[in-house]
Amino acid sequence: MEVKVIRLSSGEDIISKVQFLDNGAIHLDDPMVFMVKDTGRSMNLLMQHWLPVNMLESNEAHILAKDIITVCNPSKQFSEYYSNTVDKYNSVVDSVDDETTEEEEIQILEAMEEIRKESRIIH
């Protein structure tokens, strides 16, 4: 799957692994919504899951062509940043199982918070 930036008619910007379907829809895998703020001295990036992933079987969705304004290629740096962030989130989520202790869950939540903090700024 290719990584693409998608602007929706709602105004949201999403970066995701995508697959273009025959019916004009797009299959999204690990979609993240993002916002970029230019402070003049730096660029701040806020990126988070687009879907409520902890309530879903998988972090996948289909969007219809009528809901899309444009699809663009991200820069190499942004694509790599997205892929690394998704890999970090997935490795943390994959480490949770039925035998995870409360202390381990706290460590996992702290690791996810650290990833979230790292995801705010691109230098």
All heavy atoms as an XYZ file, in Angstrom:
989
protein
N       0.830     -1.189      0.000
C       0.000      0.000      0.000
C       0.870      1.248      0.000
O       1.928      1.265      0.605
C      -0.893      0.025      1.242
C      -2.032     -0.923      1.228
S      -3.127     -0.553      2.616
C      -4.265     -1.870      2.418
N       0.391      2.257     -0.665
C       1.092      3.541     -0.717
C       0.622      4.433      0.430
O      -0.513      4.334      0.874
C       0.766      4.265     -2.011
C       1.180      3.573     -3.282
C       0.720      4.376     -4.467
O       1.452      5.320     -4.856
O      -0.365      4.069     -4.990
N       1.491      5.327      0.885
C       1.117      6.328      1.874
C       0.711      7.589      1.116
O       1.437      8.061      0.238
C       2.275      6.615      2.849
C       1.919      7.752      3.792
C       2.637      5.350      3.635
N      -0.466      8.120      1.460
C      -0.990      9.319      0.808
C      -1.537     10.279      1.850
O      -1.943      9.885      2.940
C      -2.131      8.965     -0.163
C      -1.734      8.057     -1.309
C      -0.909      8.787     -2.328
C      -0.636      7.910     -3.547
N       0.206      8.597     -4.519
N      -1.565     11.562      1.470
C      -2.241     12.590      2.243
C      -3.571     12.848      1.548
O      -3.619     13.028      0.328
C      -1.403     13.886      2.312
C      -2.211     15.028      2.905
C      -0.125     13.647      3.110
N      -4.645     12.854      2.334
C      -5.989     13.014      1.785
C      -6.658     14.198      2.486
O      -6.691     14.243      3.715
C      -6.830     11.738      2.016
C      -6.138     10.539      1.375
C      -8.248     11.920      1.490
C      -6.628      9.213      1.879
N      -7.170     15.122      1.705
C      -7.982     16.208      2.265
C      -9.435     15.852      2.006
O      -9.862     15.644      0.864
C      -7.661     17.550      1.640
C      -8.661     18.605      2.117
C      -8.194     19.990      2.251
N      -7.082     20.148      3.155
C      -6.305     21.234      3.148
N      -6.538     22.206      2.296
N      -5.306     21.336      3.993
N     -10.195     15.777      3.094
C     -11.611     15.446      3.009
C     -12.443     16.712      2.843
O     -12.001     17.808      3.201
C     -12.046     14.696      4.266
C     -11.335     13.376      4.544
C     -11.814     12.788      5.861
C     -11.550     12.395      3.405
N     -13.646     16.552      2.340
C     -14.539     17.698      2.178
C     -14.896     18.325      3.519
O     -15.291     19.489      3.570
C     -15.800     17.293      1.410
O     -16.463     16.242      2.079
N     -14.705     17.605      4.609
C     -14.935     18.141      5.955
C     -13.824     19.098      6.374
O     -13.943     19.783      7.385
C     -15.016     17.000      6.968
O     -13.752     16.341      7.065
N     -12.711     19.112      5.602
C     -11.563     19.950      5.938
C     -10.465     19.196      6.659
O      -9.373     19.726      6.862
N     -10.742     17.967      7.064
C      -9.729     17.168      7.748
C      -8.643     16.736      6.769
O      -8.927     16.437      5.608
C     -10.353     15.915      8.364
C     -11.270     16.162      9.522
C     -11.914     14.868      9.995
O     -12.671     14.267      9.202
O     -11.659     14.479     11.138
N      -7.408     16.694      7.261
C      -6.288     16.153      6.504
C      -5.884     14.842      7.156
O      -5.669     14.770      8.370
C      -5.104     17.123      6.510
C      -5.389     18.371      5.713
O      -5.995     18.260      4.635
O      -4.999     19.464      6.166
N      -5.776     13.804      6.334
C      -5.445     12.463      6.816
C      -4.217     11.968      6.076
O      -4.069     12.199      4.869
C      -6.618     11.491      6.558
C      -7.845     11.923      7.345
C      -6.243     10.061      6.902
C      -9.084     11.144      7.002
N      -3.345     11.292      6.805
C      -2.256     10.550      6.169
C      -2.514      9.084      6.482
O      -2.888      8.724      7.602
C      -0.859     11.022      6.634
C       0.231     10.289      5.849
C      -0.693     10.888      8.139
C       1.622     10.884      6.001
N      -2.359      8.244      5.469
C      -2.713      6.835      5.636
C      -2.074      5.985      4.555
O      -1.730      6.480      3.480
C      -4.237      6.683      5.556
O      -4.638      5.342      5.742
N      -1.971      4.701      4.851
C      -1.683      3.726      3.803
C      -3.007      3.540      3.064
O      -4.055      3.395      3.696
C      -1.201      2.409      4.402
C       0.170      2.517      5.058
C       0.560      1.232      5.738
C       0.084      1.335      7.159
N       0.491      0.240      8.020
N      -2.977      3.601      1.748
C      -4.221      3.562      0.980
C      -4.190      2.491     -0.102
O      -3.128      2.097     -0.586
C      -4.539      4.928      0.324
C      -4.623      6.033      1.353
C      -3.543      5.274     -0.751
N      -5.395      2.071     -0.459
C      -5.601      1.204     -1.613
C      -6.797      1.768     -2.359
O      -7.868      1.968     -1.768
C      -5.873     -0.229     -1.163
C      -6.129     -1.179     -2.302
C      -6.418     -2.585     -1.812
O      -6.527     -2.859     -0.626
N      -6.560     -3.486     -2.752
N      -6.613      2.081     -3.638
C      -7.694      2.619     -4.453
C      -8.571      1.469     -4.938
O      -8.076      0.511     -5.536
C      -7.126      3.410     -5.635
C      -6.345      4.610     -5.189
C      -4.962      4.536     -5.032
C      -6.988      5.805     -4.903
C      -4.235      5.636     -4.598
C      -6.266      6.914     -4.474
C      -4.885      6.826     -4.324
N      -9.862      1.562     -4.681
C     -10.798      0.499     -5.027
C     -11.476      0.792     -6.358
O     -11.560      1.944     -6.792
C     -11.843      0.357     -3.912
C     -11.261      0.122     -2.510
C     -12.378      0.098     -1.472
C     -10.444     -1.163     -2.457
N     -11.976     -0.247     -6.998
C     -12.602     -0.125     -8.321
C     -13.832      0.776     -8.318
O     -14.158      1.411     -9.318
C     -12.993     -1.506     -8.860
C     -11.763     -2.345     -9.199
O     -10.679     -1.759     -9.422
O     -11.893     -3.589     -9.229
N     -14.524      0.853     -7.189
C     -15.759      1.655     -7.132
C     -15.485      3.139     -6.844
O     -16.404      3.905     -6.628
C     -16.709      1.079     -6.079
C     -16.138      1.144     -4.670
O     -15.023      1.615     -4.439
N     -16.906      0.651     -3.712
N     -14.212      3.550     -6.838
C     -13.854      4.941     -6.594
C     -13.579      5.264     -5.137
O     -13.092      6.342     -4.818
N     -13.899      4.346     -4.255
C     -13.621      4.549     -2.834
C     -12.135      4.279     -2.565
O     -11.414      3.758     -3.421
C     -14.488      3.626     -1.990
N     -11.704      4.667     -1.386
C     -10.325      4.417     -0.968
C     -10.354      3.652      0.340
O     -11.060      4.033      1.283
C      -9.540      5.727     -0.792
C      -9.439      6.486     -2.109
C      -8.147      5.450     -0.238
C      -8.711      7.822     -1.992
N      -9.588      2.568      0.387
C      -9.413      1.805      1.621
C      -8.263      2.440      2.391
O      -7.174      2.647      1.847
C      -9.104      0.339      1.312
C      -8.772     -0.460      2.521
N      -9.730     -0.999      3.325
C      -7.572     -0.762      3.077
C      -9.150     -1.629      4.329
N      -7.842     -1.495      4.194
N      -8.492      2.769      3.660
C      -7.470      3.365      4.523
C      -7.009      2.343      5.547
O      -7.833      1.663      6.167
C      -8.034      4.579      5.269
C      -8.665      5.686      4.450
C      -9.249      6.747      5.368
C      -7.650      6.291      3.506
N      -5.717      2.251      5.737
C      -5.138      1.383      6.755
C      -4.272      2.259      7.659
O      -3.376      2.954      7.185
C      -4.298      0.287      6.090
C      -3.844     -0.774      7.058
O      -4.538     -1.014      8.067
O      -2.784     -1.374      6.808
N      -4.558      2.262      8.957
C      -3.867      3.092      9.946
C      -3.965      4.585      9.637
O      -2.964      5.311      9.635
C      -2.391      2.691     10.082
C      -2.204      1.327     10.706
O      -2.927      1.023     11.679
O      -1.337      0.568     10.244
N      -5.191      5.101      9.388
C      -5.317      6.530      9.091
C      -5.039      7.391     10.328
O      -5.454      7.056     11.437
C      -6.771      6.670      8.640
C      -7.487      5.538      9.310
C      -6.492      4.416      9.384
N      -4.326      8.481     10.109
C      -4.032      9.455     11.157
C      -4.459     10.827     10.653
O      -4.163     11.192      9.521
C      -2.534      9.483     11.470
C      -1.924      8.145     11.858
S      -2.237      7.665     13.540
C      -0.988      8.571     14.393
N      -5.156     11.569     11.487
C      -5.507     12.943     11.162
C      -4.358     13.812     11.667
O      -3.725     13.502     12.678
C      -6.864     13.348     11.791
C      -6.832     13.322     13.296
C      -7.328     14.684     11.283
N      -4.067     14.883     10.936
C      -2.962     15.738     11.368
C      -3.281     17.201     11.108
O      -4.104     17.533     10.257
C      -1.650     15.344     10.670
C      -1.618     15.619      9.201
C      -1.106     16.813      8.716
C      -2.103     14.691      8.298
C      -1.074     17.069      7.356
C      -2.077     14.932      6.937
C      -1.563     16.133      6.465
N      -2.611     18.038     11.889
C      -2.689     19.485     11.711
C      -1.271     20.023     11.850
O      -0.501     19.559     12.695
C      -3.584     20.126     12.766
C      -5.043     19.758     12.614
S      -6.120     20.625     13.773
C      -5.551     20.013     15.335
N      -0.925     20.992     11.013
C       0.394     21.620     11.052
C       0.202     23.081     11.418
O      -0.648     23.763     10.841
C       1.117     21.501      9.698
C       2.462     22.201      9.740
C       1.271     20.036      9.302
N       0.988     23.535     12.383
C       0.930     24.941     12.783
C       2.323     25.538     12.605
O       3.298     25.051     13.168
C       0.487     25.066     14.240
C       0.339     26.498     14.688
C      -0.219     26.582     16.085
C      -0.386     28.039     16.467
N      -0.936     28.189     17.811
N       2.402     26.594     11.800
C       3.662     27.295     11.563
C       3.720     28.476     12.519
O       2.946     29.421     12.404
C       3.734     27.766     10.113
C       5.085     28.352      9.753
O       5.927     28.544     10.647
O       5.285     28.610      8.556
N       4.659     28.421     13.471
C       4.784     29.495     14.456
C       5.727     30.586     13.984
O       5.943     31.558     14.686
C       5.303     28.954     15.797
O       6.623     28.443     15.613
C       4.392     27.871     16.339
N       6.299     30.416     12.812
C       7.278     31.373     12.314
C       8.700     30.936     12.613
O       9.611     31.186     11.845
N       8.875     30.290     13.750
C      10.202     29.769     14.123
C      10.298     28.267     13.956
O      11.384     27.726     13.800
C      10.524     30.133     15.572
C      10.690     31.628     15.777
C      11.138     31.913     17.160
N      10.200     31.313     18.112
C       9.994     31.739     19.340
N      10.665     32.751     19.789
N       9.130     31.149     20.122
N       9.154     27.596     14.005
C       9.155     26.139     13.857
C       7.799     25.684     13.319
O       6.828     26.438     13.315
C       9.440     25.456     15.196
O       8.374     25.697     16.104
N       7.791     24.456     12.872
C       6.554     23.837     12.411
C       6.151     22.809     13.462
O       6.938     21.915     13.782
C       6.763     23.131     11.071
C       7.204     24.020      9.947
S       5.861     24.827      9.114
C       5.130     23.473      8.267
N       4.959     22.956     14.017
C       4.443     22.004     14.993
C       3.431     21.095     14.313
O       2.570     21.565     13.578
C       3.782     22.729     16.167
C       4.777     23.544     16.961
O       5.908     23.134     17.143
N       4.351     24.707     17.414
N       3.556     19.815     14.591
C       2.673     18.818     13.997
C       1.920     18.104     15.105
O       2.527     17.619     16.052
C       3.487     17.794     13.194
C       2.730     16.580     12.677
C       1.740     16.981     11.598
C       3.691     15.530     12.170
N       0.616     18.058     14.968
C      -0.225     17.256     15.847
C      -0.802     16.143     14.989
O      -1.444     16.412     13.971
C      -1.354     18.091     16.455
C      -2.397     17.304     17.243
C      -1.754     16.624     18.451
C      -3.519     18.203     17.680
N      -0.533     14.909     15.374
C      -1.019     13.773     14.607
C      -1.607     12.769     15.583
O      -0.987     12.455     16.598
C       0.134     13.145     13.813
C      -0.305     12.078     12.857
S       0.962     11.617     11.628
C       2.244     10.957     12.636
N      -2.818     12.300     15.277
C      -3.454     11.309     16.136
C      -4.317     10.393     15.287
O      -4.615     10.693     14.134
C      -4.291     11.981     17.216
C      -5.432     12.830     16.686
C      -6.103     13.633     17.781
O      -5.477     14.015     18.752
N      -7.375     13.896     17.618
N      -4.720      9.287     15.888
C      -5.580      8.361     15.159
C      -6.837      9.078     14.697
O      -7.426      9.864     15.426
C      -5.972      7.173     16.037
C      -4.847      6.225     16.290
N      -4.337      5.413     15.311
C      -4.132      5.971     17.402
C      -3.362      4.686     15.811
N      -3.215      5.007     17.079
N      -7.252      8.792     13.485
C      -8.474      9.362     12.934
C      -9.695      8.638     13.481
O     -10.753      9.225     13.661
C      -8.419      9.277     11.407
C      -9.570      9.895     10.689
C     -10.035     11.180     10.816
C     -10.411      9.281      9.711
N     -11.101     11.397      9.983
C     -11.347     10.240      9.279
C     -10.446      8.015      9.146
C     -12.318      9.970      8.322
C     -11.399      7.743      8.180
C     -12.325      8.718      7.785
N      -9.544      7.365     13.757
C     -10.631      6.528     14.259
C     -10.407      6.197     15.741
O      -9.265      6.204     16.203
C     -10.687      5.220     13.459
C     -10.894      5.354     11.962
C     -10.678      4.005     11.278
C     -12.282      5.881     11.663
N     -11.471      5.864     16.473
C     -11.312      5.441     17.873
C     -10.800      3.994     17.925
O     -11.556      3.049     18.150
C     -12.726      5.576     18.444
C     -13.620      5.349     17.260
C     -12.877      5.915     16.073
N      -9.505      3.816     17.698
C      -8.929      2.491     17.466
C      -9.133      1.514     18.614
O      -9.215      0.317     18.383
C      -7.432      2.567     17.108
C      -7.231      3.254     15.783
C      -6.643      3.255     18.191
N      -9.195      2.015     19.846
C      -9.373      1.086     20.959
C     -10.792      0.517     21.024
O     -11.070     -0.355     21.825
C      -8.982      1.738     22.287
C      -9.618      3.091     22.491
O     -10.087      3.709     21.544
N      -9.631      3.566     23.710
N     -11.685      0.981     20.152
C     -13.056      0.460     20.105
C     -13.310     -0.350     18.844
O     -14.435     -0.783     18.601
C     -14.051      1.615     20.174
C     -13.979      2.390     21.446
S     -15.171      3.720     21.354
C     -14.800      4.575     22.858
N     -12.297     -0.560     18.025
C     -12.460     -1.222     16.729
C     -11.644     -2.509     16.665
O     -10.608     -2.627     17.317
C     -12.001     -0.284     15.611
C     -12.672      1.087     15.558
C     -11.988      1.952     14.518
C     -14.145      0.938     15.261
N     -12.098     -3.436     15.821
C     -11.326     -4.656     15.586
C     -10.044     -4.358     14.837
O      -9.019     -4.977     15.085
C     -12.161     -5.668     14.792
C     -13.223     -6.351     15.607
C     -13.946     -7.408     14.805
O     -13.386     -7.921     13.807
O     -15.084     -7.727     15.181
N     -10.113     -3.422     13.885
C      -8.918     -3.057     13.129
C      -8.985     -1.573     12.782
O     -10.070     -0.990     12.705
C      -8.796     -3.895     11.850
O      -9.875     -3.633     10.986
N      -7.835     -0.984     12.575
C      -7.734      0.442     12.274
C      -7.794      0.636     10.758
O      -6.820      1.023     10.129
C      -6.445      1.010     12.869
C      -6.396      2.517     12.805
O      -7.385      3.175     12.522
N      -5.219      3.057     13.062
N      -8.970      0.336     10.190
C      -9.180      0.409      8.752
C     -10.533      1.048      8.466
O     -11.445      0.951      9.283
C      -9.176     -0.988      8.133
C      -7.891     -1.752      8.316
C      -7.994     -3.153      7.737
O      -8.301     -3.266      6.535
O      -7.786     -4.107      8.493
N     -10.642      1.681      7.305
C     -11.910      2.283      6.898
C     -11.926      2.452      5.393
O     -10.883      2.392      4.731
C     -12.087      3.642      7.575
N     -13.112      2.670      4.865
C     -13.290      3.048      3.462
C     -13.868      4.447      3.446
O     -14.742      4.777      4.255
C     -14.262      2.110      2.739
C     -13.694      0.770      2.461
N     -14.480     -0.313      2.194
C     -12.431      0.318      2.411
C     -13.725     -1.373      1.983
N     -12.476     -1.009      2.118
N     -13.385      5.283      2.537
C     -13.999      6.588      2.328
C     -14.441      6.669      0.870
O     -13.805      6.105     -0.014
C     -13.069      7.763      2.714
C     -11.723      7.671      2.008
C     -12.885      7.838      4.211
C     -10.823      8.858      2.270
N     -15.519      7.372      0.657
C     -16.094      7.484     -0.681
C     -15.470      8.652     -1.437
O     -15.082      9.666     -0.844
C     -17.605      7.678     -0.581
C     -18.358      6.582      0.176
C     -19.826      6.952      0.296
C     -18.174      5.231     -0.500
N     -15.402      8.528     -2.743
C     -14.807      9.569     -3.589
C     -15.508     10.914     -3.397
O     -14.861     11.958     -3.416
C     -14.862      9.142     -5.050
N     -16.795     10.913     -3.148
C     -17.539     12.165     -2.982
C     -17.109     12.937     -1.734
O     -17.373     14.132     -1.617
C     -19.043     11.910     -2.957
C     -19.544     11.208     -1.715
C     -21.061     11.044     -1.751
C     -21.593     10.437     -0.479
N     -21.454     11.283      0.690
N     -16.447     12.270     -0.797
C     -16.002     12.905      0.441
C     -14.545     13.379      0.379
O     -14.012     13.876      1.365
C     -16.165     11.937      1.618
C     -17.619     11.560      1.845
O     -18.480     12.460      1.749
O     -17.897     10.375      2.102
N     -13.917     13.213     -0.783
C     -12.501     13.547     -0.935
C     -12.339     14.773     -1.823
O     -12.902     14.820     -2.919
C     -11.743     12.356     -1.560
C     -11.855     11.126     -0.666
C     -10.279     12.720     -1.818
C     -11.402      9.844     -1.336
N     -11.555     15.737     -1.361
C     -11.236     16.891     -2.199
C     -10.013     16.586     -3.047
O     -10.007     16.813     -4.248
C     -11.004     18.152     -1.343
C     -12.307     18.576     -0.686
C     -10.428     19.287     -2.192
C     -12.183     19.747      0.257
N      -8.961     16.055     -2.399
C      -7.747     15.734     -3.147
C      -6.940     14.661     -2.435
O      -7.095     14.442     -1.231
C      -6.881     17.003     -3.370
O      -5.843     16.708     -4.301
C      -6.277     17.497     -2.070
N      -6.084     14.004     -3.214
C      -5.144     13.008     -2.700
C      -3.761     13.419     -3.183
O      -3.577     13.680     -4.374
C      -5.481     11.586     -3.215
C      -4.453     10.583     -2.723
C      -6.888     11.173     -2.795
N      -2.807     13.506     -2.247
C      -1.455     13.966     -2.579
C      -0.403     13.001     -2.042
O      -0.667     12.236     -1.123
C      -1.196     15.337     -1.951
S      -2.385     16.594     -2.373
N       0.781     13.111     -2.610
C       1.922     12.355     -2.104
C       2.590     13.153     -0.989
O       2.916     14.326     -1.179
C       2.942     12.097     -3.205
C       2.416     11.172     -4.260
O       1.784     10.166     -3.967
N       2.651     11.506     -5.516
N       2.817     12.534      0.172
C       3.528     13.239      1.235
C       5.016     13.319      0.906
O       5.522     12.549      0.083
C       3.297     12.352      2.461
C       3.132     10.981      1.894
C       2.448     11.181      0.559
N       5.710     14.245      1.558
C       7.161     14.287      1.404
C       7.745     12.989      1.970
O       7.101     12.302      2.780
C       7.746     15.481      2.165
O       7.610     15.280      3.567
N       8.936     12.663      1.557
C       9.591     11.455      2.046
C       9.727     11.512      3.570
O       9.468     10.534      4.263
C      10.965     11.294      1.391
C      11.684     10.042      1.811
C      13.015      9.883      1.100
C      13.714      8.638      1.607
N      15.010      8.443      1.011
N      10.103     12.682      4.087
C      10.276     12.848      5.534
C       8.953     12.622      6.278
O       8.913     11.934      7.295
C      10.822     14.244      5.843
C      11.008     14.503      7.326
C      11.399     15.944      7.618
O      11.349     16.805      6.744
N      11.776     16.204      8.849
N       7.867     13.198      5.774
C       6.581     13.055      6.435
C       6.086     11.615      6.347
O       5.542     11.063      7.315
C       5.564     14.025      5.847
C       4.254     14.090      6.587
C       4.183     13.917      7.959
C       3.083     14.351      5.901
C       2.971     13.990      8.642
C       1.865     14.431      6.568
C       1.810     14.247      7.938
N       6.275     10.971      5.208
C       5.868      9.571      5.039
C       6.616      8.671      6.015
O       6.017      7.793      6.651
C       6.117      9.129      3.597
O       5.718      7.794      3.427
N       7.916      8.891      6.146
C       8.720      8.093      7.089
C       8.301      8.368      8.528
O       8.215      7.451      9.350
C      10.202      8.383      6.898
C      10.761      7.818      5.615
C      12.194      8.243      5.337
O      12.774      9.030      6.133
O      12.741      7.786      4.311
N       8.025      9.628      8.844
C       7.581     10.002     10.185
C       6.253      9.306     10.517
O       6.092      8.732     11.601
C       7.435     11.520     10.265
C       6.992     12.009     11.618
C       7.894     12.108     12.672
C       5.678     12.388     11.832
C       7.487     12.565     13.920
C       5.264     12.846     13.068
C       6.175     12.930     14.105
O       5.771     13.372     15.328
N       5.319      9.333      9.585
C       4.037      8.652      9.762
C       4.258      7.151      9.992
O       3.725      6.575     10.945
C       3.141      8.882      8.540
C       2.051      7.854      8.381
C       0.892      7.921      9.147
C       2.187      6.808      7.473
C      -0.107      6.967      9.011
C       1.195      5.857      7.331
C       0.052      5.935      8.102
O      -0.922      4.982      7.974
N       5.050      6.526      9.137
C       5.280      5.085      9.241
C       5.924      4.722     10.576
O       5.525      3.739     11.215
C       6.160      4.596      8.087
O       5.483      4.772      6.862
N       6.893      5.507     11.010
C       7.552      5.249     12.298
C       6.579      5.423     13.456
O       6.584      4.629     14.404
C       8.763      6.171     12.487
C       9.899      5.826     11.559
O      10.017      4.710     11.085
N      10.733      6.814     11.284
N       5.734      6.442     13.391
C       4.753      6.677     14.450
C       3.747      5.530     14.517
O       3.441      5.019     15.605
C       4.026      8.016     14.228
O       4.997      9.066     14.216
C       3.010      8.284     15.322
N       3.236      5.094     13.372
C       2.292      3.978     13.336
C       2.955      2.710     13.876
O       2.356      1.981     14.671
C       1.748      3.755     11.905
C       1.020      2.418     11.790
C       0.828      4.897     11.513
N       4.196      2.457     13.481
C       4.912      1.282     13.979
C       5.052      1.317     15.498
O       4.870      0.299     16.175
C       6.299      1.163     13.339
C       6.233      0.778     11.873
O       5.157      0.327     11.406
O       7.270      0.936     11.180
N       5.371      2.504     16.055
C       5.506      2.631     17.509
C       4.172      2.371     18.199
O       4.105      1.623     19.178
C       6.012      4.029     17.878
C       7.472      4.249     17.576
C       7.872      5.668     17.944
C       9.281      5.992     17.534
N       9.637      7.386     17.859
N       3.097      2.998     17.716
C       1.779      2.776     18.305
C       1.401      1.297     18.233
O       0.938      0.720     19.214
C       0.707      3.586     17.573
C       0.474      4.970     18.125
C       0.710      6.087     17.337
C      -0.008      5.177     19.409
C       0.485      7.368     17.824
C      -0.230      6.443     19.902
C       0.023      7.545     19.096
O      -0.201      8.801     19.571
N       1.585      0.683     17.080
C       1.195     -0.712     16.905
C       2.007     -1.645     17.788
O       1.474     -2.617     18.316
C       1.282     -1.122     15.440
C       0.208     -0.470     14.598
O      -0.802      0.001     15.111
N       0.420     -0.418     13.302
N       3.289     -1.362     17.971
C       4.106     -2.227     18.827
C       3.659     -2.119     20.279
O       3.652     -3.112     21.007
C       5.591     -1.909     18.689
O       5.891     -0.643     19.232
N       3.254     -0.925     20.697
C       2.750     -0.762     22.065
C       1.416     -1.483     22.219
O       1.209     -2.234     23.177
C       2.615      0.737     22.423
C       1.864      0.918     23.728
C       3.987      1.385     22.508
N       0.516     -1.298     21.281
C      -0.796     -1.948     21.350
C      -0.651     -3.463     21.284
O      -1.319     -4.188     22.027
C      -1.716     -1.437     20.212
C      -2.984     -2.263     20.120
C      -2.044      0.029     20.442
N       0.245     -3.962     20.444
C       0.455     -5.404     20.308
C       1.026     -6.029     21.569
O       0.892     -7.233     21.788
C       1.375     -5.720     19.128
C       0.710     -5.441     17.796
O      -0.519     -5.283     17.760
O       1.440     -5.353     16.784
N       1.668     -5.236     22.416
C       2.280     -5.781     23.624
C       1.266     -6.019     24.741
O       1.578     -6.627     25.749
C       3.402     -4.862     24.119
O       2.863     -3.634     24.581
N       0.029     -5.548     24.564
C      -1.015     -5.732     25.572
C      -1.741     -7.046     25.292
O      -2.145     -7.317     24.173
C      -2.024     -4.558     25.538
C      -3.136     -4.783     26.551
C      -1.316     -3.250     25.793
N      -1.883     -7.858     26.326
C      -2.668     -9.081     26.199
C      -3.466     -9.293     27.485
O      -3.427     -8.478     28.398
C      -1.791    -10.291     25.854
C      -0.743    -10.583     26.921
O      -0.956    -10.227     28.092
O       0.285    -11.184     26.585
N      -4.191    -10.407     27.570
C      -5.058    -10.675     28.724
C      -4.283    -10.843     30.021
O      -4.848    -10.705     31.099
C      -5.909    -11.927     28.465
C      -6.933    -11.702     27.359
O      -7.271    -10.534     27.095
O      -7.390    -12.700     26.762
N      -2.995    -11.175     29.923
C      -2.201    -11.405     31.124
C      -1.348    -10.199     31.508
O      -0.511    -10.293     32.391
C      -1.325    -12.642     30.925
C      -2.166    -13.901     30.736
C      -1.315    -15.147     30.592
O      -0.149    -15.134     30.988
O      -1.861    -16.140     30.075
N      -1.581     -9.069     30.870
C      -0.841     -7.857     31.177
C      -1.267     -7.351     32.551
O      -2.455     -7.208     32.829
C      -1.100     -6.774     30.117
O      -0.736     -7.284     28.840
C      -0.305     -5.511     30.403
N      -0.290     -7.082     33.412
C      -0.594     -6.590     34.753
C      -0.936     -5.108     34.716
O      -0.657     -4.417     33.732
C       0.605     -6.790     35.695
O       1.678     -5.948     35.265
C       1.043     -8.244     35.750
N      -1.517     -4.614     35.802
C      -1.869     -3.194     35.871
C      -0.621     -2.324     35.763
O      -0.637     -1.291     35.099
C      -2.595     -2.905     37.185
C      -3.123     -1.491     37.280
C      -3.956     -1.252     38.519
O      -4.507     -2.217     39.073
O      -4.055     -0.083     38.910
N       0.475     -2.758     36.379
C       1.730     -2.001     36.301
C       2.242     -1.947     34.861
O       2.693     -0.905     34.390
C       2.787     -2.641     37.208
C       4.096     -1.876     37.237
C       5.096     -2.495     38.190
O       4.702     -2.924     39.280
O       6.285     -2.547     37.821
N       2.150     -3.065     34.147
C       2.571     -3.090     32.742
C       1.681     -2.196     31.890
O       2.158     -1.520     30.988
C       2.551     -4.526     32.208
C       3.635     -5.404     32.801
C       3.468     -6.869     32.446
O       2.315     -7.337     32.308
O       4.499     -7.549     32.309
N       0.375     -2.172     32.185
C      -0.543     -1.303     31.452
C      -0.177      0.165     31.664
O      -0.220      0.957     30.726
C      -1.988     -1.557     31.877
C      -2.546     -2.863     31.349
C      -3.975     -3.122     31.787
O      -4.604     -2.222     32.390
O      -4.466     -4.224     31.528
N       0.209      0.524     32.879
C       0.630      1.901     33.175
C       1.884      2.239     32.380
O       1.988      3.316     31.793
C       0.845      2.097     34.685
C      -0.514      2.062     35.406
C       1.576      3.410     34.972
C      -0.418      2.007     36.911
N       2.838      1.312     32.314
C       4.057      1.536     31.531
C       3.720      1.702     30.056
O       4.308      2.548     29.368
C       5.038      0.385     31.723
C       5.647      0.338     33.103
C       6.493     -0.898     33.325
O       6.382     -1.879     32.592
N       7.341     -0.861     34.338
N       2.779      0.927     29.557
C       2.373      1.013     28.157
C       1.716      2.372     27.896
O       2.016      3.034     26.901
C       1.432     -0.155     27.786
C       2.236     -1.459     27.753
C       0.726      0.101     26.465
C       1.390     -2.705     27.706
N       0.835      2.805     28.785
C       0.195      4.111     28.632
C       1.219      5.233     28.668
O       1.123      6.197     27.905
C      -0.868      4.318     29.716
C      -2.121      3.455     29.582
C      -3.007      3.624     30.815
C      -2.887      3.797     28.326
N       2.221      5.120     29.537
C       3.281      6.123     29.583
C       4.079      6.134     28.284
O       4.439      7.198     27.778
C       4.202      5.873     30.776
C       3.547      6.198     32.111
C       4.372      5.761     33.313
O       5.376      5.028     33.147
O       3.992      6.153     34.437
N       4.334      4.961     27.720
C       5.051      4.876     26.439
C       4.229      5.515     25.324
O       4.766      6.229     24.474
C       5.371      3.416     26.105
N       2.916      5.290     25.340
C       2.054      5.889     24.318
C       2.013      7.412     24.473
O       2.001      8.135     23.490
C       0.648      5.299     24.380
C       0.608      3.858     23.912
S      -1.045      3.172     23.881
C      -1.591      3.800     22.293
N       2.023      7.900     25.713
C       2.043      9.346     25.943
C       3.346      9.942     25.417
O       3.353     11.022     24.826
C       1.874      9.646     27.437
C       1.932     11.111     27.786
C       0.801     11.944     27.188
O      -0.222     11.384     26.745
O       0.946     13.177     27.156
N       4.446      9.237     25.604
C       5.735      9.709     25.096
C       5.720      9.772     23.572
O       6.212     10.736     22.970
C       6.862      8.800     25.582
C       8.238      9.278     25.227
C       8.581     10.626     25.848
O       8.087     10.951     26.938
O       9.346     11.373     25.211
N       5.140      8.768     22.931
C       5.014      8.775     21.473
C       4.173      9.967     21.037
O       4.496     10.671     20.088
C       4.380      7.455     20.966
C       5.331      6.285     21.213
C       4.023      7.562     19.486
C       4.687      4.926     21.021
N       3.058     10.223     21.760
C       2.185     11.346     21.420
C       2.944     12.662     21.520
O       2.851     13.510     20.642
C       0.967     11.375     22.347
C      -0.066     12.421     21.950
C      -1.186     12.526     22.962
N      -0.740     13.016     24.249
C      -0.428     14.302     24.516
N      -0.522     15.194     23.567
N      -0.046     14.672     25.711
N       3.754     12.824     22.554
C       4.530     14.051     22.720
C       5.550     14.211     21.591
O       5.748     15.291     21.065
C       5.261     14.062     24.069
C       4.337     14.295     25.232
C       5.111     14.251     26.537
C       4.192     14.417     27.729
N       4.918     14.283     29.008
N       6.218     13.110     21.221
C       7.195     13.133     20.138
C       6.542     13.484     18.811
O       7.160     14.038     17.931
C       7.896     11.782     20.004
C       8.836     11.451     21.146
C       9.394     10.046     21.036
O       9.081      9.341     20.051
O      10.112      9.641     21.951
N       5.253     13.136     18.678
C       4.543     13.327     17.415
C       4.136     14.768     17.181
O       3.606     15.092     16.133
C       3.292     12.451     17.383
O       3.637     11.099     17.429
N       4.381     15.657     18.118
C       3.910     17.028     17.970
C       4.836     17.919     17.160
O       4.407     18.884     16.563
C       3.735     17.671     19.359
C       2.552     17.076     20.054
C       2.295     17.804     21.320
N       1.003     17.333     21.779
C       0.111     18.075     22.344
N       0.347     19.328     22.568
N      -1.038     17.578     22.719
N       6.111     17.628     17.133
C       7.045     18.574     16.506
C       7.880     17.855     15.457
O       8.428     16.803     15.701
C       7.970     19.210     17.560
C       7.126     19.999     18.577
C       9.004     20.104     16.909
C       7.919     20.562     19.723
N       7.985     18.481     14.291
C       8.922     18.045     13.265
C       9.938     19.168     13.124
O       9.583     20.315     12.970
C       8.242     17.809     11.902
C       7.351     16.581     11.965
C       9.270     17.648     10.801
C       6.705     16.249     10.645
N      11.186     18.825     13.200
C      12.254     19.850     13.088
C      12.678     19.989     11.656
O      12.692     19.145     10.882
C      13.453     19.463     13.938
C      13.083     19.359     15.392
N      12.988     20.449     16.197
C      12.772     18.303     16.156
C      12.658     20.066     17.410
N      12.516     18.778     17.415
